[in-house]
Amino acid sequence: MAAGTALLDIHGVSRSFGDVRALDDVSLQIHENEFFALLGPSGCGKTTLLRVIAGFEQPDSGSVTLDGVDLLPIPPEKRAVNLMFQSYALFPHMTVERNVAYGLVCEKLPRAEITERVDEVLRTVGLTDKRSALPRELSGGQRQRVALARAIVKRPRLLLLDEPLSALDRKIRGEMQMELKRLQHEVGITFVVVTHDQDEAMSLADRVAVMDEGVVRQLDAPLDLYRRPRSIFVADFIGSSTILRGSYADGAWQTAGMGPIPADPSCTGALAVALRPESVRLVAPSDTTAVRRGRVQEVYFQGDHALALVHVDGVSFLANVRDDVLPTRDSDVGLAWDAAAVIPLFEE
């Protein structure tokens, strides 16, 4: 990711639909060659923001500039921005080659230049051998690459992707995540992806803007979002965690009904704290390191590890299971964690 002046500058953008405030004073900057994600639940405003950037929605207030140029008066087809739709929107009667070339033909570019650019982009996405195929003859992953090729062949400054992998099954989606990341580096275009899938955002993006109710709750690198969420919403939305409301006093986190638990002074002034499953250790109930003792409600397999859900004084804790022997349901266990592992949350 290139540092320095922003490629795209969104400042104070708001948009309402009747009584619904879809975007509420949104400001953020996206840099040259960055893979940027807008992440959030349905109805959070991420797609509305994407449509404002693309030119399909006009904001009620605020500004959007690309390379210092005001985008808002410019119609969608004249912006140096391309949008890859969730449905791919391929022409079923056209070959792969003609689908990819369509935008260049509409621009009336010379035939030789069209051929050269289409050949180049088909090599980049690995579809040279499919140039004469029709969309119905392709797999879902191949159709996705055709749509991507059609978008990048026009060499936009900014490529917008609206839930680009949602139509693919889990295995293909994982493969295409890696493919998208590779292609973004190869073509040198700034990508902005809209998704509700946190795994997708965290694996693809250089930075992620987490949105809720039309507001950017936090903008950070994926690792910082996970390790240092600032709000209860982000801690709950990104990954798994146990969230405890209370306050810091007398050298511990004081919780209603559970009493004090280990936490360090960084929690002073917080509204709540979060514990990630990897920070919580399962120990024997008699272990002297146990902070609390509880009963296993359920064990969930997560591929290469498992999660235990442990009930303690009316609160359910999640803990990674590291041992070869899994705890059994309804068994008694101890929970231990380090005070420094407790994450303070200062915002709702």
C-alpha positions in Angstrom: 0.0 0.0 0.0 1.4 3.4 -1.0 1.5 5.9 1.8 1.0 9.6 1.3 -1.8 11.5 -0.4 -5.1 9.7 -0.6 -6.4 8.6 -3.9 -10.0 8.7 -2.8 -11.1 11.3 -0.2 -14.6 10.9 1.3 -15.5 13.8 3.7 -18.7 14.3 5.7 -20.9 12.2 3.4 -24.5 11.8 4.6 -27.5 10.2 2.8 -31.0 9.6 4.0 -33.9 7.7 2.5 -37.0 9.2 4.2 -36.5 8.7 7.9 -33.7 6.2 7.4 -30.2 7.7 7.8 -28.1 5.4 5.5 -24.9 7.4 5.9 -24.2 9.7 8.7 -21.2 12.1 8.2 -18.9 9.4 6.9 -15.2 10.5 6.3 -12.4 8.2 5.2 -9.4 8.1 2.9 -8.3 5.3 0.5 -4.8 5.2 -0.8 -3.2 4.3 -4.1 -2.9 0.5 -4.7 -4.7 -0.3 -1.5 -7.1 -3.2 -1.0 -9.8 -1.6 1.1 -12.9 -3.2 2.6 -16.2 -1.8 3.8 -17.5 -4.3 6.3 -20.7 -4.5 8.3 -24.1 -6.1 8.8 -26.9 -5.8 6.3 -28.3 -2.2 6.3 -25.2 -0.6 7.8 -24.7 1.7 4.8 -21.7 0.1 3.1 -23.5 -0.5 -0.2 -25.0 3.0 -0.2 -21.4 4.4 0.2 -20.2 2.2 -2.7 -23.0 3.6 -4.9 -22.1 7.1 -4.0 -18.5 6.5 -5.0 -19.7 4.8 -8.3 -22.1 7.7 -9.0 -25.4 5.8 -8.7 -26.4 7.8 -5.6 -26.0 11.5 -4.8 -25.2 12.3 -1.1 -27.3 14.9 0.7 -24.1 16.5 1.9 -20.3 16.0 1.9 -17.7 15.6 -0.8 -16.0 12.7 -2.7 -12.8 13.4 -4.6 -10.6 11.1 -6.7 -7.0 12.3 -7.3 -8.3 15.7 -6.0 -11.1 15.9 -8.6 -14.7 16.3 -7.4 -16.5 13.2 -8.4 -20.1 14.2 -7.5 -20.8 16.3 -10.7 -19.4 13.5 -13.0 -21.8 10.9 -14.3 -21.0 7.3 -13.5 -19.9 6.3 -17.0 -17.4 9.2 -17.1 -15.7 8.5 -13.7 -12.4 6.7 -13.5 -14.2 4.2 -11.4 -15.6 0.7 -12.3 -18.1 -1.4 -10.4 -18.1 -5.2 -10.5 -21.6 -6.3 -9.7 -22.4 -9.1 -7.3 -24.3 -11.0 -10.1 -21.3 -10.5 -12.5 -23.9 -9.3 -15.2 -22.1 -11.1 -18.1 -23.8 -11.1 -21.5 -24.9 -14.8 -22.0 -24.8 -14.7 -25.8 -21.2 -13.2 -25.9 -18.0 -15.1 -25.7 -15.5 -14.4 -22.9 -13.4 -12.3 -25.3 -16.4 -10.2 -26.4 -17.6 -9.8 -22.8 -14.2 -8.4 -21.8 -13.9 -6.2 -24.8 -17.4 -4.7 -24.6 -16.5 -1.6 -22.6 -13.6 -0.8 -24.9 -15.8 -1.3 -28.0 -18.3 1.2 -26.5 -15.5 3.7 -26.1 -14.7 3.2 -29.9 -11.0 2.4 -29.2 -8.9 1.2 -32.2 -9.4 -2.5 -32.9 -5.6 -3.2 -32.4 -5.6 -1.6 -29.0 -8.7 -3.5 -27.9 -7.2 -6.8 -29.0 -3.9 -6.0 -27.2 -5.6 -5.0 -23.9 -8.0 -8.0 -24.0 -5.2 -10.4 -24.6 -3.2 -8.9 -21.7 -6.0 -9.1 -19.2 -7.0 -12.6 -20.2 -3.4 -13.7 -19.5 -3.5 -11.9 -16.2 -6.7 -13.7 -15.0 -5.7 -17.1 -16.5 -8.5 -17.3 -19.1 -6.6 -17.2 -22.4 -7.8 -20.8 -23.2 -11.5 -19.8 -22.5 -11.7 -16.8 -24.8 -14.2 -18.4 -27.1 -16.3 -20.0 -24.4 -19.8 -18.7 -23.5 -20.6 -17.8 -19.8 -22.8 -20.9 -19.4 -19.8 -23.1 -20.2 -17.7 -21.7 -17.3 -17.5 -22.5 -13.6 -18.6 -19.9 -11.0 -15.0 -19.0 -10.3 -14.3 -18.6 -14.1 -17.3 -16.3 -14.5 -16.1 -14.3 -11.6 -12.7 -13.8 -13.3 -14.4 -12.8 -16.6 -16.3 -10.1 -14.7 -13.1 -9.0 -13.1 -11.3 -8.9 -16.4 -14.1 -6.8 -18.0 -13.7 -4.4 -15.1 -9.9 -4.0 -15.1 -9.5 -4.0 -18.9 -10.8 -0.4 -18.8 -7.9 0.5 -16.5 -9.9 2.4 -13.9 -8.2 4.3 -11.1 -10.5 2.6 -8.7 -12.4 -0.8 -8.8 -15.4 -1.3 -6.6 -16.5 -4.8 -5.8 -20.0 -5.5 -4.4 -20.0 -8.8 -2.4 -17.9 -10.3 -5.2 -17.6 -13.8 -3.8 -21.0 -14.3 -2.2 -22.3 -16.5 -5.1 -19.5 -19.0 -4.7 -19.3 -22.1 -2.5 -17.0 -22.1 0.6 -14.1 -23.9 -1.1 -14.1 -21.8 -4.3 -14.6 -18.6 -2.3 -11.4 -19.3 -0.3 -9.5 -19.9 -3.6 -10.9 -16.8 -5.2 -9.9 -14.7 -2.1 -6.3 -15.5 -2.8 -6.8 -15.0 -6.5 -8.3 -11.5 -6.0 -5.4 -10.5 -3.7 -2.9 -11.7 -6.3 -4.6 -9.9 -9.2 -4.9 -6.7 -7.2 -1.1 -6.6 -6.8 -0.5 -7.6 -10.4 -2.8 -5.0 -12.0 -1.9 -2.2 -9.6 -5.4 -0.9 -9.2 -7.0 0.3 -6.0 -9.8 -2.2 -4.9 -12.7 -1.3 -2.6 -14.7 -4.4 -1.7 -18.1 -4.3 0.1 -18.8 -7.4 2.2 -20.7 -8.6 5.3 -18.2 -11.6 5.6 -15.6 -10.7 8.2 -13.3 -13.6 7.1 -13.3 -12.2 3.6 -12.6 -8.7 4.7 -9.8 -9.7 7.1 -8.1 -12.0 4.6 -8.2 -9.6 1.6 -7.9 -6.0 2.8 -5.0 -3.9 3.8 -7.4 -1.8 5.9 -11.0 -2.4 6.9 -13.7 0.2 7.7 -16.3 -1.4 10.0 -19.7 0.2 9.5 -22.9 0.2 11.6 -26.0 2.3 11.3 -24.4 4.6 8.7 -21.3 5.3 10.7 -17.7 4.1 10.5 -17.2 2.5 13.9 -13.5 1.8 13.3 -11.0 2.0 10.5 -7.8 -0.1 10.9 -5.6 -2.9 9.6 -7.2 -6.3 10.1 -4.8 -7.4 12.9 -5.4 -4.1 14.8 -9.2 -4.5 14.5 -9.0 -7.9 16.0 -6.4 -7.2 18.7 -7.5 -3.7 19.6 -11.2 -3.1 18.9 -12.3 0.2 20.4 -16.0 -0.5 20.8 -18.4 -3.2 22.0 -19.9 -3.4 18.5 -16.5 -4.0 16.8 -15.3 -6.5 19.4 -18.6 -8.5 19.0 -18.7 -8.2 15.2 -15.0 -9.1 14.5 -14.2 -12.6 15.6 -15.5 -14.3 18.7 -15.2 -12.8 22.2 -16.7 -12.7 25.7 -17.8 -9.2 26.6 -18.2 -8.1 30.2 -19.7 -4.8 31.2 -18.5 -3.2 34.4 -15.8 -0.8 35.5 -12.1 -0.9 36.6 -11.5 -0.4 40.3 -9.1 -1.6 43.0 -6.8 -3.2 40.5 -9.4 -5.5 38.8 -12.4 -5.4 36.5 -15.5 -5.3 38.6 -18.5 -7.1 37.1 -22.0 -7.4 38.4 -22.8 -10.9 39.6 -19.3 -12.3 39.0 -17.2 -10.1 41.1 -13.6 -8.8 40.3 -11.5 -10.5 37.6 -7.9 -9.9 36.6 -7.4 -6.9 34.3 -4.7 -4.2 34.1 -5.0 -0.4 34.4 -5.5 0.1 30.7 -9.1 -0.8 31.4 -9.6 2.4 33.5 -12.6 4.3 32.1 -13.8 1.5 29.8 -17.5 0.7 29.3 -16.7 -3.0 29.0 -13.9 -5.5 28.3 -13.4 -8.3 25.9 -11.6 -11.6 26.1 -10.7 -13.5 22.9 -10.9 -17.3 23.0 -7.2 -17.7 22.4 -6.5 -15.7 25.6 -8.6 -18.0 27.8 -7.0 -21.2 29.0 -8.9 -24.3 30.1 -7.4 -25.8 33.3 -8.5 -28.3 35.9 -11.0 -26.9 38.4 -8.5 -27.4 41.2 -5.7 -25.5 39.3 -4.5 -22.6 41.3 -4.2 -20.4 38.2 -8.0 -20.7 37.6 -9.7 -17.3 37.6 -13.2 -18.8 37.6 -14.7 -22.2 37.5 -17.6 -23.2 35.3 -19.3 -26.0 33.3 -18.8 -26.9 29.6 -22.0 -26.2 27.7 -20.8 -27.2 24.2 -17.7 -28.0 22.2 -17.5 -26.6 18.6 -15.0 -28.0 16.0 -13.3 -25.2 14.0 -11.1 -27.2 11.6 -7.7 -27.4 13.2 -8.9 -26.5 16.7 -12.0 -26.5 18.8 -13.9 -23.9 20.9 -15.4 -24.7 24.3 -18.4 -22.7 25.5 -18.2 -22.6 29.3 -20.9 -21.3 31.6 -19.7 -19.2 34.6 -22.1 -17.4 36.9 -24.6 -16.6 34.2 -21.9 -15.7 31.6 -20.8 -17.8 28.7 -17.0 -17.8 28.0 -15.4 -19.0 24.8 -12.0 -20.7 25.1 -9.7 -22.4 22.6 -9.1 -26.0 23.3 -5.4 -26.7 22.9 -5.1 -30.2 24.2 -5.6 -33.5 22.4 -8.3 -34.5 24.9 -11.4 -32.5 24.4 -13.5 -31.5 27.4 -16.8 -33.3 27.6 -20.2 -31.6 27.8 -21.3 -30.8 31.3 -17.8 -31.3 32.7 -16.4 -28.9 35.3 -13.3 -26.9 34.2 -11.3 -23.9 35.4 -10.7 -20.8 33.2 -7.5 -18.8 33.4 -6.2 -15.7 31.6 -3.6 -13.0 32.0 -4.6 -9.6 33.1 -2.9 -8.0 30.0 -5.1 -10.1 27.7 -8.2 -8.2 28.7 -9.2 -5.7 26.0 -10.8 -2.4 27.1 -13.7 -1.1 25.1 -14.4 2.6 25.4 -17.3 3.0 23.0 -20.7 1.3 22.4 
